[in-house]
Amino acid sequence: MNRVFFSLGSNLGDTEANIKEALRLLSEKVRVVRVSSFYETEPVGYKDQPWFLNIAAEGATSLSPEELLQFTQSIERQMKRVKTIVNGPRSIDVDILLFNDDMIKTETLTIPHPRMLERAFVLVPLYEIAPGLILDGRYIKDHLDGLKGEKIRKRLGQCSA
């Protein structure tokens, strides 16, 4: 089985329900073993939109990286995600952050996720569920210490798969 980490986010509609539904769909082909709390986060890049609700999840799957990408994209399509502008609003976003310890660079997939170390909305939930992870030779906490200015707050209550 392959160990994978995901970032899920939503800022349109019922964001909590969107994330829970994406997790339910994800669990059809991924055994979800750990899920972070919900985090409300300020949009990155395009600011004229609602705040996001984000989580991180850890799972195990027999899918290959490319099969997993196709599967996560099918979840986004099924949940009516429409890509209008870069970093724009979305009903759901399901990103593959890590796949085992693999480094993958193809036309369609880059793992580890190329901007994850720059984003508190990814690292804070990831740190909650996997504080011992080492990314780019440093613990997640060390990467978090270098991030400034991104607004993020933990929401009461727990997300469950």
N, CA, C and O of each residue as an XYZ file, in Angstrom:
644
protein
N       0.836     -1.196      0.000
C       0.000      0.000      0.000
C       0.873      1.248      0.000
O       1.949      1.276      0.597
N       0.396      2.255     -0.668
C       1.103      3.530     -0.747
C       0.564      4.497      0.301
O      -0.648      4.625      0.476
N       1.473      5.174      0.995
C       1.093      6.181      1.990
C       0.996      7.526      1.274
O       1.944      7.967      0.624
N      -0.172      8.174      1.404
C      -0.411      9.433      0.701
C      -0.973     10.478      1.655
O      -1.660     10.156      2.625
N      -0.665     11.737      1.356
C      -1.217     12.863      2.098
C      -1.903     13.789      1.111
O      -1.421     14.013      0.000
N      -3.049     14.327      1.544
C      -3.866     15.204      0.710
C      -4.133     16.519      1.427
O      -4.097     16.598      2.655
N      -4.401     17.543      0.636
C      -4.963     18.791      1.127
C      -6.311     18.954      0.438
O      -6.406     18.837     -0.783
N      -7.349     19.224      1.218
C      -8.678     19.456      0.666
C      -9.141     20.837      1.091
O      -8.944     21.241      2.237
N      -9.756     21.560      0.164
C     -10.231     22.898      0.473
C     -11.481     23.245     -0.312
O     -11.743     22.688     -1.378
N     -12.256     24.184      0.242
C     -13.491     24.635     -0.395
C     -13.813     26.041      0.096
O     -13.587     26.371      1.260
N     -14.347     26.872     -0.812
C     -14.843     28.179     -0.360
C     -16.149     28.584     -1.051
O     -16.520     29.758     -1.035
N     -16.833     27.635     -1.646
C     -18.137     27.896     -2.260
C     -19.173     26.936     -1.695
O     -18.883     25.764     -1.457
N     -20.379     27.442     -1.482
C     -21.453     26.593     -0.981
C     -21.227     26.208      0.471
O     -20.619     26.956      1.237
N     -21.718     25.040      0.839
C     -21.545     24.513      2.192
C     -20.166     23.864      2.255
O     -20.009     22.679      1.960
N     -19.183     24.649      2.638
C     -17.783     24.207      2.559
C     -17.510     22.968      3.404
O     -16.782     22.073      2.973
N     -18.079     22.908      4.583
C     -17.857     21.735      5.440
C     -18.458     20.485      4.802
O     -17.824     19.430      4.780
N     -19.671     20.601      4.290
C     -20.313     19.466      3.616
C     -19.528     19.065      2.369
O     -19.397     17.877      2.073
N     -19.006     20.049      1.640
C     -18.208     19.745      0.444
C     -16.988     18.905      0.805
O     -16.691     17.915      0.136
N     -16.287     19.298      1.856
C     -15.081     18.566      2.252
C     -15.438     17.164      2.743
O     -14.753     16.197      2.411
N     -16.496     17.053      3.523
C     -16.909     15.728      4.007
C     -17.314     14.817      2.851
O     -17.015     13.623      2.863
N     -17.995     15.383      1.853
C     -18.379     14.584      0.688
C     -17.147     14.165     -0.109
O     -17.069     13.025     -0.566
N     -16.192     15.063     -0.278
C     -14.956     14.706     -0.986
C     -14.216     13.594     -0.247
O     -13.682     12.683     -0.879
N     -14.180     13.656      1.076
C     -13.551     12.582      1.858
C     -14.293     11.265      1.675
O     -13.673     10.209      1.552
N     -15.618     11.328      1.656
C     -16.409     10.112      1.447
C     -16.084      9.494      0.089
O     -15.882      8.284     -0.021
N     -16.038     10.334     -0.936
C     -15.711      9.843     -2.274
C     -14.280      9.321     -2.334
O     -14.016      8.289     -2.952
N     -13.367     10.025     -1.700
C     -11.968      9.610     -1.666
C     -11.838      8.228     -1.037
O     -11.013      7.420     -1.463
N     -12.655      7.962     -0.024
C     -12.553      6.691      0.699
C     -12.994      5.489     -0.138
O     -12.833      4.347      0.291
N     -13.546      5.736     -1.326
C     -13.900      4.624     -2.211
C     -12.657      3.899     -2.724
O     -12.711      2.705     -3.019
N     -11.528      4.623     -2.832
C     -10.298      4.004     -3.343
C      -9.082      4.273     -2.468
O      -7.976      3.828     -2.772
N      -9.294      5.003     -1.381
C      -8.210      5.329     -0.452
C      -8.710      5.028      0.959
O      -9.791      5.471      1.345
N      -7.923      4.274      1.724
C      -8.282      4.071      3.134
C      -7.798      5.295      3.897
O      -6.600      5.459      4.127
N      -8.731      6.149      4.285
C      -8.389      7.385      5.005
C      -8.108      7.013      6.456
O      -8.978      6.489      7.152
N      -6.879      7.290      6.910
C      -6.475      6.863      8.253
C      -6.386      8.012      9.252
O      -6.436      7.780     10.460
N      -6.256      9.224      8.777
C      -6.131     10.370      9.688
C      -6.611     11.623      8.968
O      -6.309     11.841      7.795
N      -7.372     12.449      9.702
C      -7.904     13.691      9.140
C      -7.703     14.801     10.165
O      -7.942     14.608     11.357
N      -7.266     15.955      9.696
C      -7.039     17.101     10.591
C      -8.352     17.764     10.981
O      -9.425     17.407     10.496
N      -8.233     18.724     11.858
C      -9.340     19.633     12.154
C      -9.591     20.500     10.923
O      -8.802     20.503      9.978
N     -10.698     21.232     10.952
C     -10.969     22.222      9.919
C     -10.183     23.493     10.225
O     -10.031     23.881     11.383
N      -9.691     24.130      9.173
C      -8.998     25.416      9.308
C      -9.609     26.402      8.332
O      -9.771     26.099      7.150
N      -9.948     27.582      8.828
C     -10.433     28.666      7.974
C      -9.224     29.487      7.564
O      -8.428     29.900      8.408
N      -9.088     29.723      6.257
C      -7.878     30.363      5.758
C      -8.196     31.453      4.750
O      -9.111     31.342      3.934
N      -7.411     32.495      4.840
C      -7.519     33.609      3.905
C      -7.094     33.131      2.512
O      -6.138     32.364      2.395
N      -7.786     33.571      1.456
C      -7.370     33.193      0.110
C      -5.943     33.660     -0.197
O      -5.500     34.708      0.274
N      -5.248     32.867     -0.988
C      -3.894     33.204     -1.436
C      -3.990     33.639     -2.894
O      -4.679     33.000     -3.690
N      -3.309     34.712     -3.241
C      -3.350     35.198     -4.626
C      -4.562     36.082     -4.844
O      -4.554     37.253     -4.466
N      -5.597     35.535     -5.448
C      -6.830     36.271     -5.728
C      -7.613     36.440     -4.425
O      -8.144     35.469     -3.886
N      -7.683     37.673     -3.920
C      -8.233     37.936     -2.580
C      -9.735     38.208     -2.557
O     -10.361     38.079     -1.505
N     -10.329     38.581     -3.691
C     -11.733     38.982     -3.728
C     -12.647     37.754     -3.814
O     -13.326     37.528     -4.816
N     -12.641     36.977     -2.739
C     -13.431     35.761     -2.668
C     -13.561     35.361     -1.197
O     -12.817     35.859     -0.352
N     -14.505     34.460     -0.889
C     -14.654     34.028      0.506
C     -13.412     33.281      1.005
O     -12.632     32.740      0.221
N     -13.253     33.270      2.331
C     -12.196     32.476      2.948
C     -12.435     30.999      2.637
O     -13.556     30.589      2.334
N     -11.373     30.213      2.716
C     -11.439     28.780      2.460
C     -11.584     28.002      3.760
O     -11.191     28.467      4.830
N     -12.147     26.826      3.645
C     -12.098     25.835      4.704
C     -11.162     24.745      4.197
O     -11.344     24.240      3.090
N     -10.161     24.377      4.997
C      -9.144     23.417      4.578
C      -8.941     22.329      5.619
O      -9.150     22.539      6.814
N      -8.530     21.164      5.141
C      -8.082     20.073      6.008
C      -6.909     19.378      5.324
O      -6.638     19.602      4.144
N      -6.224     18.536      6.079
C      -5.256     17.594      5.525
C      -5.739     16.200      5.889
O      -6.394     16.004      6.913
N      -5.411     15.235      5.041
C      -5.787     13.849      5.304
C      -4.640     12.933      4.904
O      -3.913     13.191      3.944
N      -4.502     11.863      5.664
C      -3.524     10.820      5.342
C      -4.292      9.579      4.934
O      -5.327      9.258      5.519
N      -3.782      8.882      3.929
C      -4.451      7.675      3.490
C      -3.488      6.627      2.980
O      -2.281      6.847      2.883
N      -4.060      5.477      2.656
C      -3.309      4.370      2.068
C      -4.087      3.894      0.850
O      -5.310      3.760      0.896
N      -3.373      3.642     -0.232
C      -4.033      3.228     -1.466
C      -3.124      2.315     -2.278
O      -1.900      2.366     -2.163
N      -3.746      1.486     -3.093
C      -2.984      0.656     -4.026
C      -2.874      1.330     -5.393
O      -2.216      0.802     -6.290
N      -3.510      2.487     -5.560
C      -3.439      3.209     -6.834
C      -2.032      3.726     -7.084
O      -1.291      4.018     -6.146
N      -1.674      3.836     -8.347
C      -0.421      4.487     -8.729
C      -0.608      5.998     -8.599
O      -1.742      6.463     -8.484
N       0.474      6.770     -8.615
C       0.323      8.231     -8.543
C      -0.585      8.789     -9.643
O      -1.441      9.631     -9.373
N      -0.400      8.326    -10.872
C      -1.214      8.835    -11.984
C      -2.677      8.420    -11.835
O      -3.580      9.213    -12.102
N      -2.909      7.179    -11.410
C      -4.288      6.735    -11.170
C      -4.932      7.559    -10.056
O      -6.110      7.909    -10.137
N      -4.159      7.865     -9.022
C      -4.677      8.661     -7.913
C      -5.018     10.076     -8.374
O      -6.042     10.630     -7.973
N      -4.170     10.659     -9.212
C      -4.460     11.983     -9.761
C      -5.765     11.954    -10.555
O      -6.621     12.821    -10.379
N      -5.915     10.967    -11.422
C      -7.149     10.860    -12.207
C      -8.365     10.700    -11.297
O      -9.429     11.261    -11.560
N      -8.192      9.929    -10.224
C      -9.288      9.718     -9.277
C      -9.649     11.015     -8.552
O     -10.831     11.339     -8.435
N      -8.659     11.761     -8.065
C      -8.960     13.021     -7.364
C      -9.596     14.034     -8.312
O     -10.487     14.785     -7.914
N      -9.145     14.058     -9.554
C      -9.755     14.962    -10.531
C     -11.196     14.555    -10.836
O     -12.046     15.412    -11.077
N     -11.471     13.250    -10.826
C     -12.851     12.797    -11.050
C     -13.754     13.219     -9.885
O     -14.929     13.525    -10.087
N     -13.202     13.233     -8.665
C     -13.965     13.721     -7.507
C     -14.293     15.199     -7.695
O     -15.427     15.620     -7.466
N     -13.302     15.985     -8.109
C     -13.533     17.419     -8.337
C     -14.600     17.637     -9.407
O     -15.466     18.498     -9.251
N     -14.546     16.863    -10.495
C     -15.554     16.994    -11.555
C     -16.937     16.592    -11.044
O     -17.928     17.274    -11.305
N     -16.990     15.486    -10.317
C     -18.257     14.996     -9.779
C     -18.887     16.025     -8.845
O     -20.111     16.134     -8.766
N     -18.047     16.778     -8.141
C     -18.539     17.790     -7.205
C     -18.668     19.163     -7.865
O     -18.801     20.181     -7.187
N     -18.626     19.171     -9.194
C     -18.902     20.379     -9.992
C     -17.881     21.490     -9.812
O     -18.228     22.670     -9.863
N     -16.618     21.117     -9.600
C     -15.590     22.155     -9.535
C     -15.433     22.759    -10.924
O     -15.307     22.042    -11.917
N     -15.442     24.080    -10.980
C     -15.243     24.800    -12.233
C     -14.022     25.694    -12.058
O     -13.981     26.534    -11.160
N     -13.022     25.505    -12.931
C     -11.815     26.332    -12.864
C     -12.031     27.562    -13.732
O     -12.130     27.470    -14.955
N     -12.102     28.719    -13.072
C     -12.318     29.960    -13.811
C     -11.064     30.817    -13.834
O     -10.636     31.264    -14.899
N     -10.468     31.052    -12.663
C      -9.234     31.828    -12.588
C      -8.272     31.128    -11.634
O      -8.692     30.395    -10.739
N      -6.983     31.363    -11.836
C      -5.964     30.769    -10.970
C      -6.196     31.232     -9.538
O      -6.408     32.420     -9.293
N      -6.156     30.302     -8.600
C      -6.381     30.571     -7.170
C      -7.766     31.151     -6.891
O      -7.980     31.810     -5.873
N      -8.697     30.899     -7.801
C     -10.043     31.431     -7.644
C     -10.922     30.545     -6.780
O     -10.477     29.509     -6.285
N     -12.184     30.959     -6.597
C     -13.108     30.204     -5.761
C     -13.388     28.819     -6.340
O     -13.327     28.606     -7.551
N     -13.697     27.886     -5.440
C     -13.964     26.525     -5.893
C     -14.837     25.791     -4.887
O     -14.768     26.034     -3.682
N     -15.655     24.893     -5.407
C     -16.489     24.063     -4.537
C     -15.626     23.053     -3.796
O     -15.888     22.733     -2.637
N     -14.587     22.550     -4.475
C     -13.683     21.585     -3.840
C     -12.338     21.596     -4.558
O     -12.251     21.809     -5.767
N     -11.310     21.361     -3.781
C      -9.957     21.204     -4.310
C      -9.353     20.020     -3.571
O      -9.293     20.020     -2.342
N      -8.910     19.016     -4.306
C      -8.287     17.836     -3.706
C      -6.890     17.717     -4.297
O      -6.727     17.316     -5.450
N      -5.885     18.067     -3.503
C      -4.498     18.027     -3.962
C      -3.746     16.878     -3.312
O      -3.885     16.629     -2.115
N      -2.951     16.182     -4.110
C      -2.039     15.161     -3.586
C      -0.774     15.888     -3.154
O      -0.096     16.508     -3.972
N      -0.460     15.810     -1.867
C       0.735     16.478     -1.349
C       1.958     15.579     -1.430
O       3.005     15.978     -1.939
N       1.813     14.365     -0.925
C       2.928     13.420     -0.839
C       2.438     12.034     -1.225
O       1.293     11.669     -0.958
N       3.315     11.272     -1.854
C       3.024      9.893     -2.239
C       4.238      9.073     -1.842
O       5.266      9.105     -2.520
N       4.117      8.327     -0.725
C       5.282      7.665     -0.124
C       6.370      8.723      0.054
O       6.094      9.835      0.503
N       7.590      8.375     -0.294
C       8.684      9.355     -0.296
C       9.070      9.705     -1.727
O      10.170     10.195     -1.981
N       8.157      9.451     -2.658
C       8.454      9.602     -4.081
C       8.596     11.066     -4.483
O       7.948     11.954     -3.929
N       9.453     11.280     -5.450
C       9.570     12.573     -6.123
C       9.169     12.318     -7.567
O       9.812     11.540     -8.272
N       8.101     12.978     -8.001
C       7.521     12.736     -9.318
C       7.374     14.061    -10.037
O       6.896     15.041     -9.465
N       7.786     14.086    -11.288
C       7.618     15.296    -12.105
C       7.251     14.843    -13.510
O       8.101     14.383    -14.273
N       5.968     14.982    -13.838
C       5.492     14.685    -15.186
C       4.756     15.918    -15.695
O       4.695     16.936    -15.006
N       4.200     15.830    -16.892
C       3.429     16.956    -17.429
C       2.188     17.240    -16.593
O       1.723     18.378    -16.532
N       1.650     16.206    -15.948
C       0.380     16.360    -15.236
C       0.491     16.309    -13.716
O      -0.462     16.659    -13.020
N       1.631     15.881    -13.193
C       1.715     15.643    -11.751
C       3.103     15.969    -11.213
O       4.115     15.541    -11.768
N       3.135     16.735    -10.120
C       4.383     17.014     -9.408
C       4.170     16.671     -7.938
O       3.287     17.220     -7.279
N       4.993     15.755     -7.437
C       4.955     15.340     -6.033
C       6.386     15.333     -5.521
O       7.267     14.779     -6.178
N       6.642     15.940     -4.357
C       5.717     16.649     -3.483
C       5.070     17.845     -4.194
O       5.619     18.406     -5.143
N       3.889     18.210     -3.700
C       3.163     19.340     -4.289
C       4.095     20.551     -4.330
O       4.714     20.880     -3.318
N       4.205     21.217     -5.479
C       5.252     22.237     -5.670
C       5.186     23.462     -4.764
O       6.218     24.090     -4.528
N       4.023     23.824     -4.253
C       3.931     25.044     -3.435
C       3.551     24.771     -1.982
O       3.244     25.699     -1.235
N       3.571     23.508     -1.582
C       3.083     23.179     -0.240
C       3.905     23.811      0.877
O       3.356     24.144      1.927
N       5.195     23.981      0.675
C       6.047     24.536      1.731
C       5.866     26.042      1.898
O       6.377     26.627      2.853
N       5.139     26.672      0.970
C       4.898     28.119      1.019
C       3.538     28.455      1.616
O       3.198     29.631      1.746
N       2.754     27.446      1.982
C       1.355     27.687      2.311
C       0.976     27.154      3.687
O       0.993     25.949      3.935
N       0.636     28.079      4.565
C       0.202     27.691      5.914
C      -1.067     26.848      5.857
O      -1.253     25.958      6.687
N      -1.950     27.117      4.882
C      -3.200     26.357      4.816
C      -2.963     24.888      4.490
O      -3.851     24.059      4.690
N      -1.777     24.560      3.991
C      -1.384     23.168      3.783
C      -0.601     22.654      4.989
O      -0.902     21.586      5.522
N       0.400     23.416      5.415
C       1.320     22.930      6.446
C       0.702     22.833      7.838
O       1.015     21.900      8.576
N      -0.163     23.769      8.215
C      -0.745     23.726      9.568
C      -1.601     22.465      9.759
O      -1.393     21.748     10.738
N      -2.554     22.165      8.866
C      -3.311     20.918      9.038
C      -2.429     19.665      8.910
O      -2.643     18.678      9.615
N      -1.448     19.709      8.016
C      -0.542     18.573      7.849
C       0.264     18.332      9.120
O       0.464     17.187      9.524
N       0.721     19.400      9.743
C       1.471     19.292     10.995
C       0.609     18.663     12.092
O       1.109     17.901     12.919
N      -0.674     18.981     12.094
C      -1.572     18.413     13.108
C      -1.623     16.889     13.021
O      -1.630     16.212     14.049
N      -1.658     16.344     11.803
C      -1.817     14.889     11.658
C      -0.497     14.143     11.497
O      -0.457     12.925     11.672
N       0.579     14.846     11.167
C       1.866     14.173     10.941
C       3.024     15.079     11.342
O       3.818     15.476     10.488
N       3.133     15.414     12.632
C       4.163     16.371     13.064
C       5.595     15.894     12.839
O       6.519     16.707     12.799
N       5.784     14.607     12.696
C       7.133     14.079     12.508
C       7.594     14.025     11.066
O       8.722     13.612     10.793
N       6.742     14.435     10.137
C       7.139     14.407      8.720
C       8.312     15.344      8.467
O       8.374     16.456      8.991
N       9.231     14.863      7.655
C      10.360     15.692      7.235
C      10.173     16.002      5.756
O      10.050     15.097      4.930
N      10.154     17.291      5.434
C       9.971     17.755      4.063
C      11.163     18.603      3.671
O      11.500     19.573      4.349
N      11.789     18.237      2.588
C      12.941     18.998      2.103
C      14.014     19.126      3.193
O      14.653     20.168      3.339
N      14.195     18.030      3.958
C      15.250     17.983      4.964
C      14.935     18.659      6.284
O      15.802     18.739      7.154
N      13.707     19.151      6.454
C      13.336     19.856      7.692
C      11.963     19.381      8.170
O      11.115     18.981      7.372
N      11.763     19.433      9.490
C      10.444     19.125     10.037
C       9.437     20.190      9.591
O       9.799     21.333      9.311
N       8.157     19.781      9.533
C       7.101     20.712      9.137
C       7.127     21.964     10.010
O       6.982     23.076      9.503
N       7.311     21.789     11.312
C       7.332     22.926     12.242
C       8.370     23.957     11.823
O       8.124     25.159     11.919
N       9.525     23.498     11.361
C      10.573     24.426     10.922
C      10.126     25.219      9.697
O      10.428     26.407      9.583
N       9.415     24.576      8.793
C       8.884     25.289      7.624
C       7.823     26.304      8.049
O       7.765     27.412      7.516
N       6.986     25.916      9.015
C       5.942     26.827      9.499
C       6.526     28.075     10.129
O       5.992     29.172      9.963
N       7.621     27.910     10.850
C       8.253     29.061     11.500
C       8.683     30.121     10.495
O       8.789     31.298     10.841
N       8.930     29.712      9.250
C       9.363     30.652      8.222
C       8.231     31.336      7.479
O       8.475     32.253      6.695
N       6.987     30.904      7.713
C       5.846     31.503      7.019
C       5.309     32.683      7.810
O       5.150     32.610      9.028
N       5.039     33.746      7.119
C       4.511     34.948      7.772
C       3.336     35.495      6.966
O       3.322     35.418      5.737
N       2.363     36.043      7.668
C       1.334     36.833      7.015
C       0.095     36.111      6.546
O      -0.921     36.764      6.308
N       0.121     34.804      6.400
C      -1.069     34.102      5.934
C      -2.009     33.894      7.116
O      -1.613     33.330      8.136
N      -3.244     34.345      6.979
C      -4.201     34.249      8.077
C      -4.866     32.874      8.067
O      -5.404     32.433      7.052
N      -4.814     32.209      9.222
C      -5.390     30.874      9.361
C      -5.882     30.712     10.792
O      -5.217     31.121     11.743
N      -7.075     30.100     10.930
C      -7.585     29.846     12.281
C      -8.276     28.482     12.314
O      -8.985     28.085     11.389
N      -8.033     27.795     13.416
C      -8.628     26.476     13.614
C     -10.096     26.645     13.980
O     -10.446     27.466     14.827
N     -10.939     25.869     13.341
C     -12.372     25.902     13.636
C     -12.659     24.818     14.676
O     -12.086     23.730     14.624
N     -13.543     25.122     15.612
C     -13.925     24.124     16.608
C     -14.590     22.943     15.921
O     -15.272     23.103     14.909
N     -14.386     21.770     16.474
C     -14.958     20.565     15.891
C     -13.937     19.857     15.031
O     -12.950     20.450     14.595
N     -14.181     18.601     14.797
C     -13.240     17.747     14.080
C     -13.898     17.268     12.802
O     -15.101     17.005     12.772
N     -13.124     17.157     11.770
C     -13.594     16.551     10.535
C     -13.341     15.058     10.660
O     -12.292     14.649     11.156
N     -14.277     14.249     10.221
C     -14.050     12.806     10.250
C     -14.367     12.232      8.887
O     -15.232     12.727      8.164
N     -13.654     11.187      8.560
C     -13.813     10.568      7.237
C     -15.120      9.814      7.137
O     -15.418      9.232      6.094
